[in-house]
Each structure stands twice: as C-alpha cells, then as structure tokens.
Amino acid sequence: MTNTLILIQCPDKLGLVVLISGIVARQQLNIVVMREFVDHDSAQFFTRIECSGTNTHPETLKKAFKDQLGPEAFVRVGPYPSDKRIAVLVTKEYHCLGDILVKHFFGVLGAEVCCVVGNHDVLTSFTRRFSIPFYHVSTEEKSKQAFEEEVLQILNQYNPDYLVLAKFMRILSPEFLARYPNRVINIHHSFLPAFAGAHPYRRAFERGVKLIGATAHFVTPELDAGPIISQQTIKIDHTYTVAQMVEAGQEVEKTVLSRALKLVARDQVFISGNKTIVFE
C-alpha cells in the first residue's frame, strides 16, 4: 500500500527522472507509481510519485529534492492517501449537490464534505438529511462585500482545502478568490470556451449546436476562463428543446464535476499557467 505522495514541478533538464528516483531510493522508499510530463513550451517538468516504505519525514525528503533541484522547484511531500476537505456553495439547483452528497455518504467521493453554504434556503432540509451542516446566507439588502465576508466567516470555521461551486450562480470577487488561490472549483454548463457566462443552454439552442457539454475548472477573476480540469460532451440534434438540453446537460454536469473532484482530491492535477497537467 502506498503511503507517501511526491509532487514536483521544476525546470526541465537532462537526467531528472534518474536524479529524482535516486533520491527516493536513498530515502528507503519504493516507487509504486511514477508519472511524468514535460511541457516543452514552458520547459517545465512535472511528476507525481506514489511511494511505499519507511516513514521518512516529509520535510527531510522535501529538503533532499530542493537541494538537488534548486530553490525554484515546487516540491510537495505528504501522506497518501490524504482526504481533502471541501465546502460546497449552492444556489437552488440540486443535481450536482445531490450527486456529491450521495457519493460522500457511501464513501466514494474521495473527499470529505464539511459544510454546504447557500444563498437560498431551498436545499437546507435535503443537505441536513445527510447530516451535513447547511448555512443560509442571503444576499438580500446587503452588499456583495458583506455577503462574501459572511460566507468567509463560516468557511473559516471549517478550513476547507477546496471550495466547490455546485451550480452557485454568483460571481465571486477577486478579493474572495485571493483567500483560496487555485482552490475554488466550478462546474459550468457548456463546453468552454464556448458559451461562457449566463444562459449557455439557451444560447446553444439559439445557435443550433449539435453538441452540448460541461466543464469543471478552477475559478479565476476572469469569468469562466480558469484552468480546465475536466470536460465532456454529448450529442444532441434539432429536435431538442431548451428544457431537454438542460435535462440532458445536467447528467453531464454531475459526471464532469465528480471526475474533477476525484482528480483534485487525489492530487492528480498540476496547474501550469492557465492550463492543467492531469495525471490519470
């Protein structure tokens, strides 16, 4: 069974795989899985390594890598597997939240749901049936800043690793996002970059598309333009109404978001600029 995970991003150079595997061996660890990728455009090397063996202290192993790879290298060492804590933000739509809570209940989500926050109270009783705390934070008669501060006060109680926007149909401010850099995941109901923003199904219907899809991505201040984690499409045809497109698309949204959460929870995703490197 693996018990140590190593993540490295550094400038590419000759012999990195030999160098890195040698350090692992000298620490009395055995490589169980090693995946690597070189982005030639940025001259960056990425690797994800699952190891088993003696209980080497993470900081000792990290220092060994940094000494050889240089201070510019990103190195993370920790136990594996390690459950991530997620907080889910919702509005009124239940399908993505429902999928998350059911998977969490049966232990197949790959992460722990610590709380759900909604700007409407529609999903309160549903969430609490799974013994998950639900917090209703209304946007009525308050500024965006006041709303976000109230949400942050709740989140600070739980210290989540990631925030999941499960059809949370509000734009978060750059100041809010700065509190969770590269840690906010959104599901958008189109195959980005097509139909970014509001009402993508209506706009897809008006355009007469033959494919619809969904995109899970990290959230950045630019609307629906953050690094993409996972995408999927399905075929439709001229007979589909907007309502039928929405119904079909919701199934894709659940699948894509669930896949993205598992990838992130298992530390299989690197962010490189506005792209992701995904080791599946």
TISEPA-281518 format. One record per residue (C-alpha): residue number from 0; chain; x, y, z. Coordinates in Angstrom, 3 decimals, padded with zeros to 6 digits. Layout:
BEGIN
+-----+--------+----------+----------+----------+
| num | chaine |        x |        y |        z |
+-----+--------+----------+----------+----------+
| NUM |      A |        X |        Y |        Z |
...
+-----+--------+----------+----------+----------+
// end
This chain:
BEGIN
+-----+--------+----------+----------+----------+
| num | chaine |        x |        y |        z |
+-----+--------+----------+----------+----------+
|   0 |      A |  000.000 |  000.000 |  000.000 |
|   1 |      A |  001.334 |  003.445 | -000.885 |
|   2 |      A |  001.935 |  005.831 |  001.997 |
|   3 |      A |  003.880 |  008.788 |  000.572 |
|   4 |      A |  002.990 |  011.124 | -002.287 |
|   5 |      A |  005.574 |  013.334 | -004.005 |
|   6 |      A |  004.627 |  016.165 | -006.360 |
|   7 |      A |  007.351 |  018.051 | -008.236 |
|   8 |      A |  007.340 |  020.845 | -010.793 |
|   9 |      A |  010.670 |  022.262 | -011.896 |
|  10 |      A |  012.608 |  023.445 | -014.951 |
|  11 |      A |  013.300 |  020.567 | -017.298 |
|  12 |      A |  016.829 |  019.254 | -017.719 |
|  13 |      A |  018.598 |  016.063 | -018.723 |
|  14 |      A |  018.526 |  013.227 | -016.209 |
|  15 |      A |  015.702 |  014.396 | -013.950 |
|  16 |      A |  013.989 |  011.001 | -013.718 |
|  17 |      A |  017.253 |  009.318 | -012.672 |
|  18 |      A |  018.029 |  012.102 | -010.192 |
|  19 |      A |  014.589 |  012.023 | -008.594 |
|  20 |      A |  014.318 |  008.227 | -008.413 |
|  21 |      A |  017.801 |  008.108 | -006.861 |
|  22 |      A |  016.740 |  010.469 | -004.074 |
|  23 |      A |  013.645 |  008.353 | -003.433 |
|  24 |      A |  015.747 |  005.174 | -003.222 |
|  25 |      A |  018.272 |  006.738 | -000.820 |
|  26 |      A |  015.358 |  007.586 |  001.483 |
|  27 |      A |  014.449 |  003.884 |  001.565 |
|  28 |      A |  011.240 |  004.407 | -000.370 |
|  29 |      A |  009.939 |  002.199 | -003.169 |
|  30 |      A |  008.264 |  003.804 | -006.188 |
|  31 |      A |  004.843 |  002.245 | -006.754 |
|  32 |      A |  003.564 |  004.675 | -009.419 |
|  33 |      A |  005.512 |  007.417 | -011.198 |
|  34 |      A |  004.046 |  009.649 | -013.878 |
|  35 |      A |  005.936 |  012.450 | -015.579 |
|  36 |      A |  005.381 |  015.042 | -018.286 |
|  37 |      A |  007.484 |  017.716 | -019.963 |
|  38 |      A |  005.823 |  020.890 | -021.231 |
|  39 |      A |  008.263 |  021.836 | -023.976 |
|  40 |      A |  006.683 |  025.255 | -024.500 |
|  41 |      A |  007.431 |  026.321 | -020.931 |
|  42 |      A |  010.398 |  023.942 | -020.456 |
|  43 |      A |  008.781 |  022.641 | -017.264 |
|  44 |      A |  008.957 |  019.111 | -015.858 |
|  45 |      A |  006.094 |  017.626 | -013.826 |
|  46 |      A |  005.999 |  014.379 | -011.896 |
|  47 |      A |  003.679 |  012.633 | -009.466 |
|  48 |      A |  005.089 |  009.723 | -007.468 |
|  49 |      A |  003.353 |  007.300 | -005.110 |
|  50 |      A |  005.769 |  005.509 | -002.789 |
|  51 |      A |  005.772 |  002.861 | -000.090 |
|  52 |      A |  008.427 |  002.141 |  002.501 |
|  53 |      A |  009.838 |  003.528 |  005.710 |
|  54 |      A |  008.344 |  006.543 |  007.420 |
|  55 |      A |  010.677 |  009.196 |  006.040 |
|  56 |      A |  009.843 |  012.620 |  007.442 |
|  57 |      A |  008.239 |  014.727 |  004.687 |
|  58 |      A |  010.433 |  017.756 |  005.392 |
|  59 |      A |  013.596 |  015.636 |  005.167 |
|  60 |      A |  012.552 |  014.290 |  001.789 |
|  61 |      A |  011.451 |  017.717 |  000.560 |
|  62 |      A |  014.826 |  019.217 |  001.519 |
|  63 |      A |  016.646 |  016.448 | -000.329 |
|  64 |      A |  014.746 |  017.316 | -003.501 |
|  65 |      A |  015.158 |  021.071 | -003.103 |
|  66 |      A |  018.905 |  020.698 | -002.562 |
|  67 |      A |  019.220 |  018.899 | -005.894 |
|  68 |      A |  016.521 |  020.619 | -007.962 |
|  69 |      A |  017.080 |  024.183 | -006.810 |
|  70 |      A |  015.002 |  026.758 | -004.945 |
|  71 |      A |  012.743 |  027.430 | -007.954 |
|  72 |      A |  011.377 |  023.881 | -007.836 |
|  73 |      A |  007.903 |  023.256 | -006.422 |
|  74 |      A |  008.031 |  020.180 | -004.187 |
|  75 |      A |  005.267 |  018.754 | -002.044 |
|  76 |      A |  005.594 |  015.620 |  000.069 |
|  77 |      A |  002.869 |  014.175 |  002.224 |
|  78 |      A |  000.941 |  011.076 |  003.271 |
|  79 |      A | -001.115 |  009.235 |  000.686 |
|  80 |      A | -004.000 |  008.834 |  000.502 |
|  81 |      A | -004.989 |  012.021 |  002.303 |
|  82 |      A | -008.645 |  013.048 |  002.401 |
|  83 |      A | -009.313 |  016.610 |  001.313 |
|  84 |      A | -011.986 |  018.714 |  002.992 |
|  85 |      A | -014.407 |  020.517 |  000.702 |
|  86 |      A | -017.072 |  023.138 |  001.294 |
|  87 |      A | -019.875 |  023.286 | -001.264 |
|  88 |      A | -021.544 |  026.532 | -002.348 |
|  89 |      A | -025.005 |  026.266 | -003.902 |
|  90 |      A | -027.994 |  028.308 | -005.021 |
|  91 |      A | -031.194 |  026.365 | -005.849 |
|  92 |      A | -030.258 |  023.560 | -008.258 |
|  93 |      A | -029.915 |  020.208 | -006.528 |
|  94 |      A | -028.447 |  017.818 | -009.091 |
|  95 |      A | -024.736 |  018.472 | -008.542 |
|  96 |      A | -025.078 |  018.792 | -004.770 |
|  97 |      A | -027.169 |  015.617 | -004.669 |
|  98 |      A | -024.511 |  013.674 | -006.548 |
|  99 |      A | -021.795 |  014.968 | -004.218 |
| 100 |      A | -023.725 |  014.146 | -001.031 |
| 101 |      A | -024.704 |  010.645 | -002.158 |
| 102 |      A | -021.109 |  009.812 | -003.106 |
| 103 |      A | -019.920 |  011.283 |  000.183 |
| 104 |      A | -022.464 |  009.216 |  002.124 |
| 105 |      A | -021.238 |  005.984 |  000.524 |
| 106 |      A | -017.558 |  006.903 |  000.848 |
| 107 |      A | -016.763 |  007.103 | -002.867 |
| 108 |      A | -016.402 |  010.860 | -003.304 |
| 109 |      A | -012.703 |  010.891 | -002.462 |
| 110 |      A | -013.159 |  013.943 | -000.200 |
| 111 |      A | -014.934 |  014.960 |  002.992 |
| 112 |      A | -017.812 |  017.426 |  002.713 |
| 113 |      A | -017.501 |  019.665 |  005.766 |
| 114 |      A | -020.374 |  022.066 |  005.059 |
| 115 |      A | -022.753 |  023.482 |  002.451 |
| 116 |      A | -023.430 |  027.210 |  002.075 |
| 117 |      A | -026.336 |  028.528 |  000.016 |
| 118 |      A | -027.614 |  031.967 | -000.844 |
| 119 |      A | -031.123 |  030.444 | -000.832 |
| 120 |      A | -032.511 |  028.022 |  001.774 |
| 121 |      A | -034.111 |  025.677 | -000.773 |
| 122 |      A | -031.565 |  022.882 | -000.185 |
| 123 |      A | -031.415 |  023.120 |  003.603 |
| 124 |      A | -033.521 |  020.091 |  004.560 |
| 125 |      A | -032.073 |  017.983 |  001.746 |
| 126 |      A | -028.499 |  018.641 |  002.905 |
| 127 |      A | -029.254 |  018.011 |  006.564 |
| 128 |      A | -030.690 |  014.594 |  005.739 |
| 129 |      A | -027.059 |  013.622 |  005.120 |
| 130 |      A | -026.006 |  015.099 |  008.488 |
| 131 |      A | -024.031 |  017.854 |  006.739 |
| 132 |      A | -024.268 |  021.417 |  008.158 |
| 133 |      A | -026.110 |  023.848 |  005.877 |
| 134 |      A | -025.751 |  027.613 |  006.191 |
| 135 |      A | -028.142 |  030.018 |  004.519 |
| 136 |      A | -026.500 |  033.360 |  003.708 |
| 137 |      A | -028.978 |  035.629 |  001.979 |
| 138 |      A | -027.891 |  038.316 | -000.451 |
| 139 |      A | -030.943 |  040.434 |  000.299 |
| 140 |      A | -030.316 |  044.017 |  001.385 |
| 141 |      A | -026.560 |  043.635 |  001.716 |
| 142 |      A | -023.544 |  044.469 | -000.417 |
| 143 |      A | -021.527 |  041.861 | -002.251 |
| 144 |      A | -018.655 |  042.513 |  000.144 |
| 145 |      A | -020.876 |  041.964 |  003.183 |
| 146 |      A | -022.264 |  038.750 |  001.684 |
| 147 |      A | -018.806 |  037.376 |  000.963 |
| 148 |      A | -017.499 |  038.315 |  004.402 |
| 149 |      A | -020.359 |  036.390 |  005.968 |
| 150 |      A | -019.571 |  033.353 |  003.817 |
| 151 |      A | -015.873 |  033.595 |  004.706 |
| 152 |      A | -016.685 |  033.669 |  008.420 |
| 153 |      A | -018.476 |  030.337 |  008.008 |
| 154 |      A | -015.735 |  028.803 |  005.886 |
| 155 |      A | -013.080 |  029.838 |  008.380 |
| 156 |      A | -014.732 |  027.555 |  010.939 |
| 157 |      A | -014.058 |  024.520 |  008.731 |
| 158 |      A | -010.768 |  025.358 |  006.996 |
| 159 |      A | -011.632 |  023.510 |  003.754 |
| 160 |      A | -008.947 |  022.526 |  001.283 |
| 161 |      A | -011.225 |  023.389 | -001.658 |
| 162 |      A | -014.449 |  025.238 | -002.361 |
| 163 |      A | -016.817 |  023.636 | -004.859 |
| 164 |      A | -019.298 |  025.812 | -006.700 |
| 165 |      A | -022.053 |  023.273 | -007.352 |
| 166 |      A | -024.255 |  025.488 | -009.548 |
| 167 |      A | -023.541 |  028.503 | -007.351 |
| 168 |      A | -024.764 |  031.086 | -009.811 |
| 169 |      A | -022.875 |  034.056 | -008.443 |
| 170 |      A | -019.606 |  035.708 | -009.443 |
| 171 |      A | -017.082 |  035.809 | -006.613 |
| 172 |      A | -014.881 |  038.861 | -006.217 |
| 173 |      A | -011.108 |  038.787 | -006.828 |
| 174 |      A | -010.669 |  039.549 | -003.119 |
| 175 |      A | -012.679 |  036.474 | -002.136 |
| 176 |      A | -010.811 |  034.260 | -004.606 |
| 177 |      A | -007.480 |  035.515 | -003.283 |
| 178 |      A | -008.332 |  033.802 |  000.008 |
| 179 |      A | -008.457 |  030.443 | -001.806 |
| 180 |      A | -005.925 |  030.670 | -004.673 |
| 181 |      A | -006.325 |  027.764 | -007.129 |
| 182 |      A | -008.683 |  026.153 | -004.617 |
| 183 |      A | -012.110 |  027.075 | -005.981 |
| 184 |      A | -013.665 |  024.631 | -008.463 |
| 185 |      A | -016.659 |  025.487 | -010.632 |
| 186 |      A | -018.910 |  023.436 | -012.891 |
| 187 |      A | -020.006 |  025.384 | -015.947 |
| 188 |      A | -022.809 |  024.080 | -018.146 |
| 189 |      A | -021.108 |  024.402 | -021.511 |
| 190 |      A | -018.044 |  023.083 | -023.307 |
| 191 |      A | -015.796 |  026.064 | -022.608 |
| 192 |      A | -014.643 |  028.334 | -024.096 |
| 193 |      A | -017.980 |  028.186 | -025.957 |
| 194 |      A | -020.897 |  029.944 | -024.246 |
| 195 |      A | -019.114 |  031.320 | -021.205 |
| 196 |      A | -021.262 |  033.306 | -018.791 |
| 197 |      A | -025.011 |  033.139 | -018.261 |
| 198 |      A | -027.695 |  031.090 | -020.050 |
| 199 |      A | -025.415 |  028.793 | -022.094 |
| 200 |      A | -028.183 |  026.286 | -022.893 |
| 201 |      A | -030.434 |  028.997 | -024.286 |
| 202 |      A | -027.565 |  030.404 | -026.325 |
| 203 |      A | -026.593 |  026.932 | -027.547 |
| 204 |      A | -030.193 |  026.306 | -028.597 |
| 205 |      A | -030.318 |  029.596 | -030.491 |
| 206 |      A | -027.028 |  028.746 | -032.219 |
| 207 |      A | -028.288 |  025.300 | -033.247 |
| 208 |      A | -025.355 |  023.332 | -031.845 |
| 209 |      A | -025.153 |  019.551 | -032.221 |
| 210 |      A | -023.060 |  019.034 | -029.086 |
| 211 |      A | -023.552 |  020.280 | -025.548 |
| 212 |      A | -021.252 |  019.720 | -022.631 |
| 213 |      A | -019.919 |  020.726 | -019.258 |
| 214 |      A | -016.591 |  021.983 | -017.932 |
| 215 |      A | -015.076 |  021.782 | -014.455 |
| 216 |      A | -012.398 |  024.410 | -013.955 |
| 217 |      A | -010.513 |  026.359 | -011.337 |
| 218 |      A | -012.033 |  029.765 | -010.760 |
| 219 |      A | -010.090 |  032.932 | -011.571 |
| 220 |      A | -011.222 |  036.576 | -011.619 |
| 221 |      A | -011.863 |  036.285 | -015.378 |
| 222 |      A | -015.317 |  034.749 | -015.810 |
| 223 |      A | -015.272 |  031.048 | -016.820 |
| 224 |      A | -011.674 |  031.335 | -018.022 |
| 225 |      A | -009.700 |  029.464 | -015.353 |
| 226 |      A | -007.604 |  026.307 | -015.886 |
| 227 |      A | -009.777 |  023.430 | -017.097 |
| 228 |      A | -009.760 |  020.190 | -015.093 |
| 229 |      A | -012.323 |  018.043 | -016.897 |
| 230 |      A | -014.759 |  018.283 | -019.815 |
| 231 |      A | -017.313 |  016.104 | -021.573 |
| 232 |      A | -019.822 |  016.483 | -024.385 |
| 233 |      A | -022.896 |  014.625 | -025.608 |
| 234 |      A | -024.644 |  014.700 | -028.961 |
| 235 |      A | -027.974 |  016.403 | -029.455 |
| 236 |      A | -029.995 |  017.263 | -032.557 |
| 237 |      A | -032.542 |  019.718 | -033.904 |
| 238 |      A | -035.423 |  018.092 | -032.011 |
| 239 |      A | -034.107 |  019.147 | -028.582 |
| 240 |      A | -035.879 |  021.967 | -026.803 |
| 241 |      A | -034.035 |  024.143 | -024.294 |
| 242 |      A | -035.647 |  022.177 | -021.457 |
| 243 |      A | -034.476 |  018.872 | -022.962 |
| 244 |      A | -030.974 |  020.266 | -023.390 |
| 245 |      A | -030.943 |  021.305 | -019.737 |
| 246 |      A | -032.122 |  017.853 | -018.617 |
| 247 |      A | -029.510 |  016.064 | -020.719 |
| 248 |      A | -026.800 |  018.521 | -019.746 |
| 249 |      A | -027.378 |  018.107 | -016.025 |
| 250 |      A | -026.302 |  014.467 | -016.246 |
| 251 |      A | -023.057 |  015.560 | -017.894 |
| 252 |      A | -022.519 |  018.277 | -015.301 |
| 253 |      A | -022.687 |  015.734 | -012.460 |
| 254 |      A | -020.269 |  013.378 | -014.189 |
| 255 |      A | -017.730 |  016.059 | -015.043 |
| 256 |      A | -017.756 |  017.655 | -011.588 |
| 257 |      A | -017.442 |  014.281 | -009.839 |
| 258 |      A | -014.472 |  013.359 | -012.018 |
| 259 |      A | -012.785 |  016.693 | -011.393 |
| 260 |      A | -013.213 |  016.384 | -007.630 |
| 261 |      A | -011.634 |  012.932 | -007.597 |
| 262 |      A | -008.685 |  014.128 | -009.665 |
| 263 |      A | -008.076 |  017.102 | -007.413 |
| 264 |      A | -008.629 |  015.148 | -004.195 |
| 265 |      A | -006.041 |  012.587 | -005.305 |
| 266 |      A | -003.515 |  015.306 | -006.177 |
| 267 |      A | -003.544 |  014.311 | -009.843 |
| 268 |      A | -003.782 |  017.881 | -011.139 |
| 269 |      A | -000.979 |  020.412 | -011.626 |
| 270 |      A | -001.697 |  023.992 | -012.655 |
| 271 |      A |  000.658 |  025.414 | -015.267 |
| 272 |      A | -000.256 |  028.953 | -016.259 |
| 273 |      A | -003.847 |  028.792 | -017.455 |
| 274 |      A | -003.668 |  025.071 | -018.224 |
| 275 |      A | -003.670 |  021.905 | -016.159 |
| 276 |      A | -001.486 |  018.822 | -016.289 |
| 277 |      A | -003.712 |  015.887 | -015.297 |
| 278 |      A | -002.172 |  012.525 | -014.385 |
| 279 |      A | -004.986 |  009.959 | -014.631 |
+-----+--------+----------+----------+----------+
// end
